[in-house]
Every structure is written in structure tokens, then in C-alpha cells.
Amino acid sequence: MARIRGRDTGPELLLRKLLFAMGYRFRLHRKDLPGRPDIVFKGRRKVVFVHGCFWHQHPGCGVAHVPKTRPDYWRDKFARNRERDARNEERLREAGYDCFVVWECEVRDERLPGKLREFLGPATAKQGRS
């Protein structure tokens, strides 16, 4: 498991490209916020987490299965992951942030840009330097 990346994953990179193309600007993995959110919109007080369907056990997703080897270990691990996610989201809400979770299987969904725009509001158009 040491080789499992926690940042700059394929789904996260796709989402970042999408957000940038939509005109949003953001910060990454802020260490001073609970759970180190993947994408942070500080001025909007909003954060986006990109969850892997397997590691965070996306309900109803075919990728979210329990391995046959050591199933008790994996059930406990997944339960701890979900508890940690809930705890971090609660702490962020207490700090005044709104949270949005994008699941790995949703990154290529054509409805995602609309959901993001609804969550984030309109992108601000900044003038380039001359």
C-alpha cells in the first residue's frame, strides 16, 4: 500500500484540468485544513475531495468491493476511511467551508461540469496582464 498515491492521481488531474478549463482557479492540498482537501477555493470557502471508489467504498459502484484476501482487515480499513472522511468534512463545515465529493467513476461524467458550477457558482473572469 506504500505505493498508493494520495495526490496527483489520474482522476484528480482530470478534475483539475476540467476546473481550470471552466475558468476556476484554486489551491491544492492545503495542509492547514482538516483532511488536506484535494482542491481548495479559499475565497469561496469551498473544497472538493476526489475519492477513489475502492478506497472510500463508493456505494453502488462496482469497483467498491471487499477483497477476498483478509476481508476483516479490509472491512475495518474501509470503515476507518469513511469515519475519517466524515470527521474531516464535519471539521471543515465547522470552519465555514462547504464540501463537495467527486467520485473516481464520476470524473468523466458529462453532468459533472454542471454539478461543479452549481456548487461553486460562476467562475470569475480575470483580466490578463498587459
N, CA, C and O of each residue as an XYZ file, in Angstrom:
520
protein
N       0.811     -1.200      0.000
C       0.000      0.000      0.000
C       0.852      1.260      0.000
O       0.340      2.354     -0.241
N       2.130      1.122      0.264
C       3.008      2.289      0.277
C       3.093      2.940     -1.101
O       3.450      4.113     -1.211
N       2.772      2.194     -2.139
C       2.859      2.739     -3.491
C       1.572      3.443     -3.926
O       1.520      4.001     -5.022
N       0.541      3.425     -3.091
C      -0.717      4.093     -3.414
C      -0.528      5.595     -3.206
O      -0.154      6.041     -2.122
N      -0.788      6.358     -4.251
C      -0.611      7.808     -4.172
C      -1.833      8.464     -3.540
O      -2.964      8.027     -3.751
N      -1.600      9.489     -2.784
C      -2.684     10.235     -2.175
C      -2.962     11.553     -2.868
O      -3.942     12.233     -2.562
N      -2.092     11.912     -3.807
C      -2.277     13.171     -4.520
C      -1.804     12.995     -5.955
O      -1.049     12.079     -6.278
N      -2.269     13.896     -6.798
C      -1.942     13.862     -8.221
C      -2.312     12.537     -8.887
O      -1.591     12.039     -9.752
N      -3.429     11.985     -8.477
C      -3.926     10.753     -9.089
C      -4.563     11.084    -10.438
O      -4.838     12.249    -10.725
N      -4.792     10.080    -11.253
C      -5.408     10.302    -12.560
C      -6.737     11.032    -12.473
O      -6.929     12.025    -13.174
N      -7.676     10.566    -11.623
C      -8.960     11.276    -11.511
C      -8.800     12.715    -11.026
O      -9.513     13.611    -11.478
N      -7.862     12.930    -10.105
C      -7.654     14.286     -9.597
C      -7.119     15.197    -10.697
O      -7.563     16.338    -10.824
N      -6.178     14.709    -11.486
C      -5.631     15.523    -12.580
C      -6.700     15.856    -13.613
O      -6.744     16.978    -14.116
N      -7.563     14.890    -13.933
C      -8.656     15.158    -14.874
C      -9.596     16.229    -14.344
O     -10.015     17.119    -15.084
N      -9.925     16.141    -13.061
C     -10.824     17.130    -12.464
C     -10.176     18.513    -12.447
O     -10.841     19.512    -12.724
N      -8.894     18.576    -12.127
C      -8.200     19.868    -12.122
C      -8.176     20.492    -13.508
O      -8.369     21.700    -13.646
N      -7.942     19.689    -14.532
C      -7.968     20.209    -15.902
C      -9.353     20.740    -16.260
O      -9.481     21.795    -16.881
N     -10.382     20.003    -15.864
C     -11.752     20.424    -16.135
C     -12.052     21.758    -15.446
O     -12.570     22.679    -16.078
N     -11.732     21.863    -14.167
C     -11.997     23.094    -13.421
C     -11.242     24.283    -14.016
O     -11.791     25.379    -14.134
N      -9.997     24.063    -14.384
C      -9.206     25.150    -14.965
C      -9.803     25.588    -16.297
O      -9.879     26.783    -16.586
N     -10.229     24.613    -17.112
C     -10.836     24.939    -18.406
C     -12.156     25.686    -18.228
O     -12.545     26.478    -19.087
N     -12.845     25.434    -17.110
C     -14.104     26.119    -16.825
C     -13.866     27.537    -16.298
O     -14.817     28.300    -16.129
N     -12.606     27.894    -16.037
C     -12.288     29.244    -15.579
C     -12.071     29.380    -14.088
O     -11.914     30.497    -13.595
N     -12.057     28.280    -13.352
C     -11.854     28.333    -11.902
C     -10.371     28.272    -11.579
O      -9.599     27.590    -12.254
N      -9.986     28.997    -10.536
C      -8.621     28.957    -10.035
C      -8.679     28.486     -8.593
O      -9.612     28.827     -7.865
N      -7.691     27.705     -8.173
C      -7.773     27.016     -6.896
C      -6.387     26.726     -6.344
O      -5.378     26.931     -7.019
N      -6.355     26.257     -5.134
C      -5.134     25.794     -4.477
C      -5.274     24.299     -4.224
O      -6.380     23.759     -4.201
N      -4.136     23.641     -4.037
C      -4.129     22.187     -3.871
C      -3.646     21.774     -2.484
O      -2.706     22.361     -1.949
N      -4.284     20.775     -1.912
C      -3.815     20.059     -0.720
C      -3.357     20.989      0.396
O      -2.227     20.881      0.872
N      -4.222     21.891      0.811
C      -3.883     22.845      1.876
C      -3.654     22.108      3.184
O      -4.569     21.478      3.715
N      -2.459     22.182      3.695
C      -2.088     21.457      4.908
C      -2.750     22.024      6.160
O      -2.861     21.334      7.174
N      -3.188     23.280      6.090
C      -3.777     23.904      7.264
C      -5.272     23.616      7.394
O      -5.905     24.098      8.333
N      -5.847     22.847      6.480
C      -7.264     22.490      6.558
C      -7.412     21.010      6.900
O      -6.596     20.195      6.472
N      -8.439     20.656      7.665
C      -8.647     19.256      8.037
C      -8.787     18.361      6.811
O      -9.542     18.672      5.889
N      -8.062     17.257      6.804
C      -8.165     16.295      5.723
C      -7.379     16.659      4.481
O      -7.406     15.910      3.505
N      -6.674     17.789      4.484
C      -5.927     18.251      3.305
C      -6.746     18.097      2.031
O      -6.428     17.254      1.193
N      -7.791     18.892      1.874
C      -8.660     18.749      0.701
C      -7.861     18.794     -0.599
O      -6.864     19.507     -0.707
N      -8.316     18.020     -1.582
C      -7.617     17.939     -2.866
C      -7.606     19.283     -3.583
O      -6.585     19.690     -4.137
N      -8.742     19.969     -3.570
C      -8.864     21.246     -4.267
C      -9.560     22.240     -3.339
O     -10.610     21.939     -2.771
N      -8.971     23.417     -3.190
C      -9.493     24.416     -2.253
C      -9.764     25.724     -2.980
O      -8.914     26.233     -3.711
N     -10.959     26.258     -2.767
C     -11.352     27.574     -3.274
C     -11.500     28.469     -2.040
O     -12.600     28.632     -1.513
N     -10.396     29.038     -1.591
C     -10.376     29.757     -0.314
C     -11.357     30.922     -0.280
O     -12.100     31.077      0.689
N     -11.366     31.737     -1.325
C     -12.252     32.899     -1.347
C     -13.723     32.524     -1.334
O     -14.555     33.274     -0.824
N     -14.039     31.388     -1.882
C     -15.426     30.899     -1.919
C     -15.765     30.073     -0.684
O     -16.929     29.750     -0.446
N     -14.739     29.730      0.105
C     -14.898     28.869      1.296
C     -15.492     27.522      0.888
O     -16.440     27.039      1.508
N     -14.929     26.923     -0.157
C     -15.409     25.635     -0.659
C     -14.215     24.732     -0.945
O     -13.144     25.194     -1.337
N     -14.427     23.428     -0.737
C     -13.389     22.442     -1.013
C     -13.988     21.281     -1.799
O     -15.180     20.991     -1.702
N     -13.130     20.625     -2.580
C     -13.543     19.463     -3.355
C     -12.589     18.314     -3.018
O     -11.368     18.466     -3.064
N     -13.171     17.170     -2.681
C     -12.403     15.960     -2.465
C     -12.612     15.048     -3.662
O     -13.726     14.945     -4.174
N     -11.556     14.387     -4.113
C     -11.650     13.381     -5.165
C     -11.416     12.045     -4.477
O     -10.297     11.734     -4.069
N     -12.484     11.252     -4.350
C     -12.401      9.971     -3.656
C     -12.299      8.822     -4.640
O     -13.038      8.761     -5.623
N     -11.382      7.916     -4.368
C     -11.291      6.683     -5.133
C     -12.427      5.759     -4.719
O     -12.676      5.584     -3.526
N     -13.112      5.172     -5.677
C     -14.278      4.332     -5.384
C     -13.914      3.134     -4.511
O     -14.692      2.755     -3.636
N     -12.747      2.532     -4.734
C     -12.326      1.383     -3.947
C     -11.972      1.786     -2.522
O     -12.485      1.197     -1.570
N     -11.111      2.770     -2.363
C     -10.590      3.124     -1.047
C     -11.627      3.768     -0.136
O     -11.554      3.640      1.086
N     -12.591      4.460     -0.733
C     -13.611      5.137      0.077
C     -14.964      4.450     -0.033
O     -15.958      4.944      0.500
N     -15.009      3.301     -0.729
C     -16.190      2.449     -0.837
C     -17.428      3.207     -1.312
O     -18.395      3.382     -0.572
N     -17.371      3.645     -2.551
C     -18.479      4.352     -3.180
C     -19.701      3.435     -3.236
O     -19.651      2.387     -3.880
N     -20.800      3.810     -2.571
C     -21.995      2.968     -2.570
C     -22.543      2.749     -3.979
O     -22.720      3.701     -4.739
N     -22.804      1.511     -4.312
C     -23.401      1.180     -5.596
C     -22.423      1.105     -6.754
O     -22.840      0.870     -7.888
N     -21.144      1.295     -6.504
C     -20.140      1.258     -7.565
C     -19.519     -0.136     -7.617
O     -19.217     -0.728     -6.582
N     -19.334     -0.648     -8.821
C     -18.764     -1.973     -8.986
C     -17.320     -2.088     -8.553
O     -16.851     -3.191     -8.274
N     -16.604     -0.987     -8.490
C     -15.208     -1.004     -8.075
C     -15.097     -1.140     -6.555
O     -14.069     -1.590     -6.048
N     -16.137     -0.758     -5.836
C     -16.124     -0.760     -4.373
C     -16.469     -2.151     -3.844
O     -17.600     -2.406     -3.430
N     -15.495     -3.031     -3.862
C     -15.702     -4.386     -3.360
C     -14.705     -4.657     -2.238
O     -13.713     -3.944     -2.085
N     -14.981     -5.682     -1.468
C     -14.062     -6.096     -0.414
C     -13.229     -7.250     -0.959
O     -13.784     -8.259     -1.392
N     -11.906     -7.115     -0.942
C     -11.064     -8.206     -1.440
C     -11.310     -9.515     -0.684
O     -11.662     -9.506      0.495
N     -11.124    -10.606     -1.362
C     -11.355    -11.921     -0.750
C     -10.263    -12.285      0.247
O     -10.502    -13.048      1.183
N      -9.076    -11.746      0.052
C      -7.975    -11.991      0.975
C      -8.097    -11.048      2.163
O      -8.186     -9.833      1.983
N      -8.103    -11.587      3.360
C      -8.194    -10.816      4.612
C      -9.387     -9.861      4.622
O      -9.201     -8.661      4.824
N     -10.599    -10.359      4.411
C     -11.767     -9.463      4.332
C     -12.022     -8.669      5.614
O     -12.493     -7.534      5.544
N     -11.721     -9.241      6.782
C     -11.943     -8.499      8.028
C     -11.056     -7.263      8.097
O     -11.501     -6.187      8.496
N      -9.802     -7.429      7.704
C      -8.884     -6.291      7.678
C      -9.428     -5.195      6.768
O      -9.461     -4.025      7.148
N      -9.854     -5.579      5.563
C     -10.318     -4.593      4.590
C     -11.604     -3.915      5.040
O     -11.758     -2.711      4.834
N     -12.524     -4.643      5.642
C     -13.761     -4.009      6.138
C     -13.435     -2.954      7.190
O     -13.987     -1.854      7.182
N     -12.511     -3.318      8.109
C     -12.105     -2.357      9.143
C     -11.423     -1.141      8.522
O     -11.694     -0.006      8.914
N     -10.542     -1.376      7.556
C      -9.828     -0.278      6.898
C     -10.798      0.666      6.203
O     -10.698      1.885      6.341
N     -11.741      0.094      5.452
C     -12.708      0.932      4.743
C     -13.595      1.695      5.723
O     -13.942      2.850      5.474
N     -13.965      1.061      6.835
C     -14.771      1.753      7.845
C     -13.993      2.930      8.437
O     -14.550      4.009      8.641
N     -12.716      2.719      8.708
C     -11.887      3.820      9.234
C     -11.770      4.948      8.215
O     -11.820      6.121      8.583
N     -11.614      4.603      6.939
C     -11.546      5.631      5.896
C     -12.827      6.459      5.867
O     -12.772      7.688      5.816
N     -13.981      5.790      5.900
C     -15.258      6.514      5.864
C     -15.444      7.388      7.105
O     -15.935      8.513      7.009
N     -15.047      6.863      8.276
C     -15.148      7.654      9.512
C     -14.251      8.891      9.436
O     -14.661      9.985      9.823
N     -13.033      8.714      8.938
C     -12.100      9.833      8.800
C     -12.662     10.881      7.832
O     -12.574     12.081      8.091
N     -13.240     10.418      6.715
C     -13.830     11.340      5.748
C     -14.945     12.168      6.396
O     -15.001     13.387      6.234
N     -15.826     11.490      7.131
C     -16.947     12.180      7.780
C     -16.438     13.173      8.819
O     -16.952     14.287      8.921
N     -15.433     12.773      9.585
C     -14.862     13.647     10.612
C     -14.221     14.886      9.965
O     -14.413     16.002     10.448
N     -13.469     14.696      8.889
C     -12.833     15.835      8.212
C     -13.865     16.774      7.603
O     -13.718     17.993      7.693
N     -14.909     16.225      6.985
C     -15.954     17.083      6.411
C     -16.654     17.883      7.498
O     -16.961     19.059      7.302
N     -16.909     17.257      8.642
C     -17.560     17.966      9.746
C     -16.666     19.107     10.251
O     -17.150     20.212     10.497
N     -15.380     18.844     10.401
C     -14.450     19.879     10.861
C     -14.350     21.027      9.852
O     -14.240     22.189     10.243
N     -14.387     20.709      8.577
C     -14.364     21.756      7.556
C     -15.634     22.601      7.612
O     -15.575     23.825      7.496
N     -16.776     21.951      7.788
C     -18.036     22.709      7.890
C     -18.008     23.635      9.112
O     -18.469     24.774      9.049
N     -17.465     23.131     10.219
C     -17.340     23.969     11.419
C     -16.429     25.170     11.167
O     -16.605     26.226     11.775
N     -15.464     25.007     10.280
C     -14.550     26.100      9.933
C     -15.141     27.020      8.864
O     -14.500     27.987      8.453
N     -16.372     26.718      8.410
C     -17.046     27.589      7.456
C     -16.890     27.201      5.999
O     -17.193     28.004      5.115
N     -16.427     25.995      5.726
C     -16.243     25.533      4.347
C     -17.375     24.597      3.932
O     -17.877     23.817      4.740
N     -17.768     24.685      2.668
C     -18.694     23.727      2.069
C     -17.856     22.667      1.365
O     -16.817     22.973      0.781
N     -18.315     21.414      1.425
C     -17.561     20.297      0.859
C     -18.332     19.657     -0.294
O     -19.561     19.586     -0.283
N     -17.583     19.200     -1.278
C     -18.152     18.501     -2.424
C     -17.241     17.312     -2.717
O     -16.021     17.463     -2.794
N     -17.836     16.129     -2.881
C     -17.065     14.923     -3.161
C     -17.305     14.517     -4.607
O     -18.447     14.386     -5.049
N     -16.219     14.321     -5.333
C     -16.278     13.782     -6.680
C     -15.696     12.378     -6.610
O     -14.547     12.198     -6.205
N     -16.482     11.388     -7.003
C     -16.027     10.008     -7.000
C     -15.238      9.722     -8.265
O     -15.491     10.308     -9.318
N     -14.293      8.829     -8.149
C     -13.428      8.440     -9.272
C     -14.232      8.084    -10.513
O     -13.842      8.452    -11.621
N     -15.350      7.372    -10.353
C     -16.144      6.944    -11.509
C     -16.967      8.081    -12.110
O     -17.527      7.920    -13.194
N     -17.053      9.222    -11.435
C     -17.841     10.356    -11.922
C     -17.010     11.376    -12.704
O     -17.567     12.283    -13.322
N     -15.698     11.234    -12.681
C     -14.828     12.266    -13.260
C     -15.112     12.482    -14.740
O     -15.016     13.607    -15.230
N     -15.458     11.426    -15.452
C     -15.716     11.562    -16.894
C     -17.203     11.724    -17.215
O     -17.582     11.712    -18.386
N     -18.037     11.872    -16.208
C     -19.477     12.029    -16.408
C     -19.753     13.402    -17.027
O     -19.235     14.414    -16.554
N     -20.550     13.436    -18.062
C     -20.836     14.702    -18.753
C     -21.662     15.660    -17.910
O     -21.742     16.846    -18.230
N     -22.276     15.173    -16.843
C     -23.062     16.051    -15.952
C     -22.204     16.743    -14.897
O     -22.667     17.668    -14.229
N     -20.950     16.296    -14.743
C     -20.094     16.841    -13.690
C     -19.868     18.350    -13.806
O     -19.954     19.037    -12.788
N     -19.583     18.905    -14.990
C     -19.389     20.370    -15.048
C     -20.588     21.153    -14.508
O     -20.406     22.166    -13.832
N     -21.788     20.706    -14.793
C     -22.968     21.395    -14.277
C     -23.063     21.305    -12.763
O     -23.422     22.280    -12.103
N     -22.745     20.143    -12.211
C     -22.769     19.983    -10.755
C     -21.723     20.868    -10.093
O     -21.981     21.486     -9.059
N     -20.546     20.924    -10.694
C     -19.483     21.770    -10.139
C     -19.865     23.246    -10.201
O     -19.652     23.988     -9.242
N     -20.432     23.671    -11.334
C     -20.839     25.071    -11.486
C     -21.929     25.423    -10.463
O     -21.940     26.522     -9.908
N     -22.834     24.483    -10.227
C     -23.890     24.710     -9.231
C     -23.291     24.832     -7.831
O     -23.731     25.668     -7.041
N     -22.305     24.016     -7.523
C     -21.655     24.060     -6.207
C     -20.796     25.304     -6.029
O     -20.834     25.944     -4.978
N     -20.020     25.647     -7.056
C     -19.044     26.723     -6.935
C     -19.568     28.107     -7.296
O     -19.022     29.113     -6.842
N     -20.606     28.168     -8.096
C     -21.077     29.455     -8.584
C     -20.309     29.824     -9.841
O     -19.472     29.049    -10.304
N     -20.578     30.984    -10.394
C     -19.921     31.369    -11.646
C     -18.422     31.579    -11.452
O     -17.968     32.051    -10.410
N     -17.676     31.216    -12.482
C     -16.227     31.466    -12.462
C     -16.004     32.951    -12.687
O     -16.713     33.586    -13.467
N     -15.030     33.489    -12.009
C     -14.738     34.906    -12.187
C     -13.758     35.063    -13.336
O     -12.751     34.361    -13.412
N     -14.061     35.977    -14.214
C     -13.185     36.246    -15.359
C     -12.162     37.282    -14.926
O     -12.508     38.419    -14.604
N     -10.895     36.876    -14.923
C      -9.834     37.805    -14.556
C      -9.165     38.309    -15.823
O      -8.962     37.561    -16.780
N      -8.836     39.560    -15.809
C      -8.171     40.166    -16.951
C      -6.696     39.780    -16.943
O      -6.062     39.767    -15.888
N      -6.152     39.469    -18.106
C      -4.730     39.163    -18.214
C      -3.893     40.420    -18.086
O      -4.376     41.534    -18.289
N      -2.648     40.224    -17.751
C      -1.745     41.371    -17.612
C      -1.304     41.854    -18.979
O      -1.106     41.056    -19.895
N      -1.153     43.142    -19.113
C      -0.689     43.715    -20.392
C       0.671     44.307    -20.249
O       1.220     44.833    -21.217
